[in-house]
């Protein structure tokens, strides 16, 4: 993306996404978006389109809250949304019973982790920050779990609360011992498909 020297804003409070950008030496500012991630009833989207839609929504929300006077050189804004998909979109668990049910459904099988990314370059034009360039894409990794018991699940989620994680797990945590294979970018499973994103940064 052109003008890569302008500030990069991460439209997320995710510690995992911050850690990935830090690990790759990317300088950024955190301004979390606060958007309703409920999809409109009249919209029919594929899982990939859903993640891109939500990533774009997050970027626009942050752009709308910026004071143009504070960004004379413009800025780049990065929005990301990650879901787990197996027959249907699997969200974040609401309680222990939900987390148990989700991880039961994923054992001894494969599922997809899909991230949608939106990266914009906004420039100051006539006193307003306007989108000059926009790149949106999705990336998919396939994760295969082994067999495990309800006791394994409960032992994990009671030590590692999963309520902010789609699919009820973090692959970089102790739960990683149940992963047999990852086909694709493992950082995508963590929450940011840096391998593909790096081409735009």
C-alpha positions in Angstrom: 0.0 0.0 0.0 1.3 3.4 -0.9 2.5 5.9 1.8 3.5 3.1 4.2 5.3 5.7 6.3 2.0 7.2 7.6 0.8 6.0 11.0 -0.8 2.5 11.2 -3.9 2.2 13.5 -5.0 -1.2 14.7 -8.7 -1.2 15.1 -8.6 -3.9 17.7 -7.9 -4.3 21.4 -6.8 -8.0 20.8 -3.6 -8.8 22.7 -2.9 -11.6 20.2 -3.0 -9.2 17.2 -0.8 -6.7 19.0 1.7 -9.4 19.8 1.9 -10.6 16.2 2.5 -7.1 14.9 5.1 -6.4 17.6 6.8 -9.7 16.8 7.2 -8.6 13.1 8.5 -5.2 14.1 5.5 -3.3 12.9 4.9 0.1 14.6 1.2 0.8 15.2 -1.3 2.7 17.4 -4.3 0.9 19.0 -7.7 2.5 18.6 -10.3 -0.2 19.2 -13.5 -0.2 17.3 -16.8 -0.7 19.1 -19.2 -2.0 16.6 -22.2 -4.2 16.7 -21.1 -7.4 14.9 -24.7 -8.6 14.3 -25.2 -9.2 10.6 -28.2 -7.5 9.0 -31.1 -9.9 8.5 -31.3 -9.2 4.8 -27.7 -9.9 4.1 -26.6 -13.4 2.9 -22.8 -13.8 3.1 -20.3 -16.6 2.9 -18.1 -17.1 5.9 -15.3 -15.4 4.0 -17.5 -12.5 3.1 -18.7 -12.2 6.7 -15.2 -11.7 8.0 -14.4 -9.1 5.4 -17.7 -7.3 6.0 -17.0 -7.1 9.8 -13.4 -6.0 9.2 -14.5 -3.2 7.0 -17.1 -2.2 9.5 -14.4 -1.9 12.2 -12.2 0.2 10.0 -15.0 2.6 9.1 -16.0 2.9 12.8 -12.4 4.0 13.7 -12.2 6.3 10.7 -15.4 8.0 11.8 -14.1 8.7 15.3 -10.8 10.3 14.2 -10.3 14.0 14.5 -8.8 15.0 11.1 -6.7 17.8 12.7 -4.7 15.1 14.6 -3.8 13.3 11.4 -2.2 15.8 9.0 -0.3 13.2 7.1 -3.3 10.8 7.0 -3.2 7.3 8.4 -3.6 3.6 7.7 -6.3 1.7 9.5 -6.2 -2.1 9.9 -9.3 -4.0 10.8 -9.5 -7.8 11.3 -12.2 -10.3 12.1 -11.6 -14.0 12.8 -14.1 -16.8 12.9 -14.1 -20.6 13.4 -16.2 -22.5 10.8 -17.4 -26.1 10.8 -20.8 -26.5 9.1 -21.7 -23.1 10.6 -19.9 -20.1 12.0 -18.8 -20.9 15.6 -18.7 -17.8 17.8 -17.3 -17.0 21.2 -18.7 -19.2 24.0 -21.2 -17.5 26.3 -20.5 -19.8 29.3 -18.7 -23.0 30.4 -21.4 -25.3 29.0 -21.2 -23.5 25.6 -17.4 -23.8 25.5 -17.6 -27.5 26.4 -20.2 -28.1 23.6 -18.0 -26.2 21.0 -14.8 -28.1 21.8 -16.7 -31.4 21.8 -17.9 -30.6 18.3 -14.3 -29.9 17.1 -12.6 -33.0 18.4 -11.2 -35.7 16.1 -11.9 -33.6 13.0 -10.9 -30.5 11.0 -12.3 -27.0 11.0 -11.6 -23.8 9.3 -10.2 -20.6 10.9 -11.1 -17.6 8.6 -9.9 -14.1 9.0 -11.1 -11.1 7.1 -8.8 -8.1 6.8 -9.4 -4.6 5.7 -6.5 -2.1 5.3 -7.2 1.5 4.2 -5.0 4.5 3.5 -6.9 7.7 4.5 -5.6 11.1 3.5 -6.6 14.6 4.6 -8.6 16.2 1.8 -10.4 19.5 2.3 -10.2 19.1 6.1 -11.7 15.6 6.0 -10.1 12.1 6.3 -11.1 10.3 3.2 -10.2 6.8 2.0 -7.7 7.0 -0.8 -6.9 3.3 -1.1 -8.5 0.2 0.3 -7.5 -3.5 0.4 -9.8 -6.3 1.7 -9.1 -10.0 1.7 -9.7 -13.2 3.6 -7.4 -16.0 4.6 -8.2 -19.5 5.7 -6.3 -22.1 7.7 -7.5 -25.6 8.3 -6.9 -27.0 11.8 -7.2 -30.7 12.8 -7.7 -31.7 16.4 -7.1 -35.1 18.0 -9.4 -37.1 20.3 -9.9 -35.7 23.8 -12.3 -36.1 26.7 -14.7 -33.7 28.4 -12.3 -33.8 31.4 -9.6 -32.5 29.1 -11.8 -29.7 27.9 -12.9 -28.6 31.4 -9.4 -28.7 32.7 -8.4 -26.4 29.9 -11.2 -23.9 30.0 -11.2 -23.5 33.8 -7.5 -22.4 33.7 -7.7 -20.6 30.3 -11.1 -18.8 30.1 -12.1 -19.0 26.5 -14.9 -16.4 26.4 -13.1 -13.9 24.2 -12.0 -16.6 21.7 -13.9 -17.9 18.7 -14.0 -21.7 18.8 -13.2 -21.6 22.6 -9.5 -22.1 22.3 -6.1 -20.4 21.7 -3.8 -22.5 19.6 -0.7 -21.0 21.2 -1.9 -22.1 24.7 -1.8 -25.5 26.3 -4.6 -26.5 23.9 -2.1 -26.6 21.1 -1.1 -30.2 22.2 -4.4 -31.3 20.7 -3.6 -30.0 17.3 -2.5 -32.6 14.8 -2.1 -30.4 11.8 -2.4 -26.8 10.6 -2.8 -26.3 6.9 -2.1 -22.6 6.3 -0.8 -19.7 8.3 -0.7 -20.5 12.0 -0.7 -16.8 12.8 -4.0 -16.6 11.1 -5.3 -19.1 13.7 -3.9 -16.9 16.4 -5.8 -14.0 15.0 -3.9 -12.1 12.3 -2.9 -13.6 8.9 0.4 -11.8 8.8 1.9 -13.9 5.9 -0.7 -12.5 3.5 -1.0 -9.1 5.2 2.7 -8.4 5.0 2.4 -8.0 1.2 0.3 -4.9 1.9 2.3 -3.5 4.8 
